[in-house]
Amino acid sequence: MEEMRSLLAGCLRESAKGYVVNALIENYPNINELMNASEKEISSIKGIGAVKAKQLKSILEFVRKVHAPDTSKRIVIRNPRDVFDLVRADMEFLQVEHFDVIGLSTKNHVIFRENISIGSLNASIAHPREVFKRLIKCSCAACILVHNHPSGDTTPSDEDILLTKQLVKCGKVIGIEVLDHIIVGADGGGYVSLKEQGRM
């Protein structure tokens, strides 16, 4: 919390113990919530006008883009960390569950990444039909499943494990291998690979 307080104070040129920083932390107690706040919401805080709100949102967007992969380069997935590096800029700061699929070539080059569903605070629904539709269309050899846990706890739920096993079975029938399912935690929570855990 103190680190966030100091960073906000530096960005806005305000006192770390002053009203503006206190109000920001009271309204947005973690970086996840602040990342998802609009300029209008931020500027509604007393002492933060449109200019400071725009400045803060620009800095936050810069941080997001620093974590984003270079899309001009061909991305190859070699391990779960590569997947995390690919998605973390988007997924670490989401406030509800998003379920994505990453389509891969025979050499594990990323062909596409697509959002399949958006759930509630703790639930995401992904139907096999939706998961495999574009994979089939793009003639993918394999895929990786990814979703986030806004709570920050990356422990797979029973539903996560069951869905993964169902999609692995579907992939075998279709001929598209499901290589892994990565769960991304919010606000620096890291990630978990179901493949590494032997839960697929």
C-alpha positions as CSV (number, residue, x, y, z in Angstrom):
1,M,0.0,0.0,0.0
2,E,2.8,2.4,0.9
3,E,4.5,1.7,-2.5
4,M,1.2,2.5,-4.3
5,R,0.8,5.7,-2.2
6,S,4.4,6.9,-3.1
7,L,3.9,6.1,-6.8
8,L,0.6,8.0,-7.0
9,A,2.1,10.9,-5.2
10,G,5.0,11.0,-7.7
11,C,2.7,10.7,-10.7
12,L,0.4,13.5,-9.6
13,R,3.0,15.7,-7.8
14,E,1.0,15.5,-4.6
15,S,1.9,14.7,-1.0
16,A,1.9,11.0,-0.3
17,K,-0.1,11.8,2.9
18,G,-2.3,14.4,1.3
19,Y,-6.0,14.5,0.6
20,V,-5.8,13.6,-3.1
21,V,-3.7,10.5,-2.7
22,N,-5.7,9.4,0.3
23,A,-9.0,9.9,-1.7
24,L,-7.6,7.9,-4.6
25,I,-6.6,5.0,-2.3
26,E,-9.9,5.1,-0.5
27,N,-11.8,4.9,-3.8
28,Y,-9.4,2.5,-5.5
29,P,-7.6,0.4,-2.8
30,N,-5.6,-1.7,-5.3
31,I,-4.0,-1.2,-8.7
32,N,-6.5,-3.5,-10.3
33,E,-9.4,-1.2,-9.5
34,L,-7.5,1.9,-10.5
35,M,-6.5,0.4,-13.8
36,N,-10.2,-0.1,-14.6
37,A,-11.3,3.3,-13.5
38,S,-12.3,5.8,-16.2
39,E,-10.9,9.3,-16.5
40,K,-14.3,10.6,-15.6
41,E,-14.5,8.5,-12.4
42,I,-11.0,9.6,-11.4
43,S,-11.7,13.3,-12.1
44,S,-14.8,13.2,-9.9
45,I,-12.4,13.0,-6.9
46,K,-12.0,16.4,-5.3
47,G,-8.6,17.9,-6.2
48,I,-8.2,15.9,-9.4
49,G,-9.3,17.7,-12.5
50,A,-9.6,16.5,-16.0
51,V,-5.9,17.2,-16.7
52,K,-4.6,15.2,-13.7
53,A,-7.0,12.4,-14.5
54,K,-5.8,12.2,-18.1
55,Q,-2.2,12.2,-16.9
56,L,-2.8,9.4,-14.4
57,K,-4.7,7.3,-17.0
58,S,-1.9,7.8,-19.5
59,I,0.7,6.6,-17.0
60,L,-1.4,3.6,-16.2
61,E,-1.9,2.8,-19.9
62,F,1.9,3.1,-20.4
63,V,2.4,0.5,-17.6
64,R,0.0,-1.8,-19.3
65,K,1.7,-1.5,-22.6
66,V,5.2,-2.0,-21.1
67,H,4.0,-5.5,-20.0
68,A,2.4,-6.2,-23.4
69,P,4.3,-8.4,-25.9
70,D,5.8,-6.9,-29.1
71,T,3.1,-7.9,-31.7
72,S,5.5,-7.1,-34.6
73,K,7.5,-10.2,-33.7
74,R,6.3,-13.8,-34.3
75,I,5.4,-15.2,-30.9
76,V,6.4,-18.7,-30.0
77,I,5.1,-20.5,-26.9
78,R,7.7,-22.7,-25.3
79,N,6.5,-22.9,-21.7
80,P,3.8,-21.5,-19.4
81,R,5.8,-18.4,-18.7
82,D,5.6,-17.5,-22.4
83,V,1.8,-17.7,-22.1
84,F,1.8,-15.5,-19.0
85,D,4.0,-12.9,-20.6
86,L,1.7,-12.8,-23.6
87,V,-1.5,-12.2,-21.6
88,R,-0.5,-10.6,-18.4
89,A,-0.8,-7.0,-19.6
90,D,-4.5,-7.6,-20.3
91,M,-5.5,-10.2,-17.7
92,E,-3.8,-9.1,-14.5
93,F,-6.1,-6.0,-14.2
94,L,-9.4,-7.4,-15.2
95,Q,-12.2,-7.3,-12.5
96,V,-14.3,-10.2,-13.9
97,E,-13.2,-13.6,-15.3
98,H,-12.3,-13.7,-19.0
99,F,-11.7,-17.0,-20.8
100,D,-9.4,-16.9,-23.8
101,V,-8.1,-19.4,-26.2
102,I,-4.7,-19.2,-28.0
103,G,-4.4,-21.0,-31.3
104,L,-1.0,-22.4,-32.2
105,S,0.7,-23.8,-35.3
106,T,2.6,-27.1,-35.5
107,K,5.7,-25.2,-34.3
108,N,3.8,-23.5,-31.5
109,H,3.7,-20.1,-33.2
110,V,0.7,-18.0,-32.0
111,I,-1.8,-17.8,-34.8
112,F,-4.4,-15.9,-32.8
113,R,-5.7,-15.1,-29.3
114,E,-9.5,-14.8,-28.8
115,N,-11.7,-14.1,-25.9
116,I,-14.4,-16.8,-25.6
117,S,-16.4,-15.6,-22.7
118,I,-16.6,-13.0,-20.0
119,G,-18.0,-14.1,-16.6
120,S,-18.9,-12.6,-13.3
121,L,-16.5,-11.9,-10.4
122,N,-15.8,-15.6,-9.9
123,A,-17.2,-17.5,-12.9
124,S,-16.5,-17.9,-16.5
125,I,-18.4,-20.1,-18.9
126,A,-16.8,-21.6,-22.0
127,H,-18.6,-24.0,-24.3
128,P,-16.5,-26.4,-26.4
129,R,-18.3,-25.3,-29.5
130,E,-17.1,-21.7,-29.0
131,V,-13.6,-22.7,-27.9
132,F,-12.9,-24.8,-31.0
133,K,-14.8,-22.9,-33.7
134,R,-12.0,-20.5,-34.7
135,L,-9.3,-23.2,-34.0
136,I,-10.9,-25.4,-36.6
137,K,-11.4,-22.4,-39.0
138,C,-7.7,-21.4,-38.7
139,S,-6.4,-25.1,-39.0
140,C,-4.6,-24.8,-35.7
141,A,-2.5,-27.8,-34.5
142,A,-2.9,-27.0,-30.8
143,C,-4.2,-24.5,-28.4
144,I,-3.7,-23.2,-24.9
145,L,-6.6,-22.1,-22.6
146,V,-6.2,-19.1,-20.4
147,H,-8.4,-17.4,-17.8
148,N,-8.0,-15.0,-14.9
149,H,-9.0,-15.1,-11.3
150,P,-9.8,-11.6,-10.2
151,S,-9.5,-12.6,-6.6
152,G,-5.7,-13.1,-7.1
153,D,-5.9,-16.7,-5.9
154,T,-4.6,-18.8,-8.8
155,T,-5.8,-22.1,-7.2
156,P,-7.8,-24.0,-9.9
157,S,-11.4,-24.6,-8.9
158,D,-13.1,-28.0,-9.4
159,E,-15.0,-26.4,-12.3
160,D,-11.7,-25.2,-13.9
161,I,-10.3,-28.8,-13.7
162,L,-13.5,-30.4,-15.0
163,L,-13.8,-27.9,-17.9
164,T,-10.2,-28.4,-18.9
165,K,-10.6,-32.2,-19.0
166,Q,-13.7,-31.9,-21.1
167,L,-11.9,-29.6,-23.6
168,V,-8.9,-31.9,-23.7
169,K,-11.2,-34.8,-24.7
170,C,-12.9,-32.7,-27.3
171,G,-9.6,-31.7,-28.7
172,K,-8.5,-35.3,-29.1
173,V,-11.7,-36.1,-31.1
174,I,-11.2,-33.0,-33.3
175,G,-7.4,-33.4,-33.6
176,I,-6.4,-30.2,-31.9
177,E,-4.3,-30.8,-28.8
178,V,-5.0,-28.7,-25.7
179,L,-1.5,-28.2,-24.4
180,D,-2.2,-26.3,-21.2
181,H,-4.6,-24.2,-19.2
182,I,-3.1,-21.2,-17.5
183,I,-4.8,-19.3,-14.7
184,V,-3.7,-15.7,-14.2
185,G,-4.0,-14.0,-10.8
186,A,-5.0,-10.4,-10.5
187,D,-2.7,-7.6,-9.3
188,G,0.6,-9.4,-9.5
189,G,-0.8,-12.8,-8.4
190,G,1.3,-14.7,-10.9
191,Y,0.0,-17.8,-12.7
192,V,-0.6,-21.5,-12.4
193,S,-0.3,-24.1,-15.2
194,L,-2.7,-27.0,-14.9
195,K,-0.3,-29.0,-17.1
196,E,2.6,-28.5,-14.7
197,Q,0.3,-29.5,-11.8
198,G,-0.7,-32.7,-13.6
199,R,-4.4,-31.8,-13.5
200,M,-5.3,-32.2,-17.2
